[in-house]
Each structure stands twice: as C-alpha cells, then as structure tokens.
Amino acid sequence: MQKKFFYIVVIIVFILLGTSLIFASNNFFTPKKVHYHAGFVVFQNNKKIDFSDIKYMYIEPCAINETNKNENSKTIQMEKAHLHENVGDLVHVERDGATWRDLFTNISFPIDYTKTTGYINGKQIANFQSQPIQPDESLVVFIGSNDAALLSQAVTKDYMTKMAKKSTTCGD
C-alpha cells in the first residue's frame, strides 16, 4: 500500500515538473515580440527628401500576430526597420537590434555617411547610422550643406502616435 502511494506521488510530481518545464520553455524560447515606431527626416542641401513613394515601402503587414511568420534572412532584415502605407517619416521596427543603417539599407537609399550629420532627439550623434533605433525617437539627417533651423522639422512623438494609430497594416 505504501509503495503504491509512493509511485502515485512520484508520477504526479513528474507530471507537474513536465508541465512546468513545457510552460517555462515556451516563455524562455518564444522570441520576444517587438513592435514600435520612430521618426526620421533627411535634408540634402536644404531640401527635404520625400520617402513616401511606394518604392520605399515594405508591403508586408507588421508582424503583430507571430504565427506562420516567414523567418528567412530577407524578411528578418526588412523587419528591423521599414516604412508602410506611403508614410515616409514613420519607421516601423519589429526586430531587436535595429539600427538606423538598417532603415536606409531596407529602403534602398544609398548614403555616404562620411558626408552626413545626424541628430537624434535634437542632439548631434557621431556615427548615427550605428545607433540602435529606440521607440519614439526622432532622427534628422543632413547631407551636404543645410540650415540648422531645419532641425525644427524633426518628427514629433505626437505625430508618430497619431500616424501609428491610423495604420491599417500594424493594428496599433
């Protein structure tokens, strides 16, 4: 009788441990869902560059629902930083580790970074292209000779929030 009780307790303990491990592994090994926005604007010789053209857009919807997600290297790169819906100043970030260089790579906009000056949230940043993109931050890039007063045209957090809510591909 005691052996039978002991075996039942051992079986129950193994079932509980197995169930706990399954839940824990799902939490530890499930990729963290990333989805946030940032703003950017580029000026070249005092002229604002318009990135709202379809050629700069990523046509896949934001990965709010992670099921059946395509995990090829091109998709992973594009999800780091991209644009949607002909909104040329709102960056969508869906992968950890996204940098500003990823954005310019993904929109196929060639930049000679030796001839640029970048400002993040109004502060001049050396090698801005290597900086991680942070939620709600705003990048202003100057290429060539530009009037510093153009910094006032940085994308605001209010604008980012408004545009993200309007998005039909993000579900925000």
Secondary structure in CASP SS format (residue, H / E / C, confidence):
PFRMAT SS
TARGET T0000
AUTHOR 0000-0000-0000
METHOD secondary structure of the structure
MODEL  1
M C 1.00
Q H 1.00
K H 1.00
K H 1.00
F H 1.00
F H 1.00
Y H 1.00
I H 1.00
V H 1.00
V H 1.00
I H 1.00
I H 1.00
V H 1.00
F H 1.00
I H 1.00
L H 1.00
L H 1.00
G H 1.00
T H 1.00
S H 1.00
L H 1.00
I H 1.00
F H 1.00
A H 1.00
S H 1.00
N H 1.00
N H 1.00
F H 1.00
F H 1.00
T C 1.00
P C 1.00
K C 1.00
K C 1.00
V C 1.00
H C 1.00
Y E 1.00
H E 1.00
A E 1.00
G E 1.00
F E 1.00
V E 1.00
V E 1.00
F E 1.00
Q E 1.00
N C 1.00
N C 1.00
K E 1.00
K E 1.00
I C 1.00
D C 1.00
F C 1.00
S C 1.00
D C 1.00
I H 1.00
K H 1.00
Y H 1.00
M E 1.00
Y C 1.00
I C 1.00
E C 1.00
P C 1.00
C C 1.00
A C 1.00
I C 1.00
N C 1.00
E C 1.00
T C 1.00
N C 1.00
K C 1.00
N C 1.00
E C 1.00
N C 1.00
S H 1.00
K H 1.00
T H 1.00
I H 1.00
Q H 1.00
M H 1.00
E H 1.00
K H 1.00
A C 1.00
H E 1.00
L E 1.00
H C 1.00
E C 1.00
N C 1.00
V C 1.00
G C 1.00
D C 1.00
L E 1.00
V E 1.00
H E 1.00
V E 1.00
E C 1.00
R C 1.00
D C 1.00
G C 1.00
A C 1.00
T E 1.00
W H 1.00
R H 1.00
D H 1.00
L H 1.00
F H 1.00
T H 1.00
N H 1.00
I C 1.00
S C 1.00
F C 1.00
P C 1.00
I C 1.00
D C 1.00
Y H 1.00
T H 1.00
K H 1.00
T E 1.00
T E 1.00
G E 1.00
Y E 1.00
I E 1.00
N C 1.00
G C 1.00
K E 1.00
Q E 1.00
I E 1.00
A C 1.00
N C 1.00
F H 1.00
Q H 1.00
S H 1.00
Q C 1.00
P E 1.00
I C 1.00
Q C 1.00
P C 1.00
D C 1.00
E C 1.00
S E 1.00
L E 1.00
V E 1.00
V E 1.00
F E 1.00
I E 1.00
G C 1.00
S C 1.00
N C 1.00
D C 1.00
A H 1.00
A H 1.00
L H 1.00
L H 1.00
S H 1.00
Q H 1.00
A C 1.00
V C 1.00
T C 1.00
K H 1.00
D H 1.00
Y H 1.00
M H 1.00
T H 1.00
K H 1.00
M H 1.00
A H 1.00
K H 1.00
K H 1.00
S C 1.00
T C 1.00
T C 1.00
C C 1.00
G C 1.00
D C 1.00
END
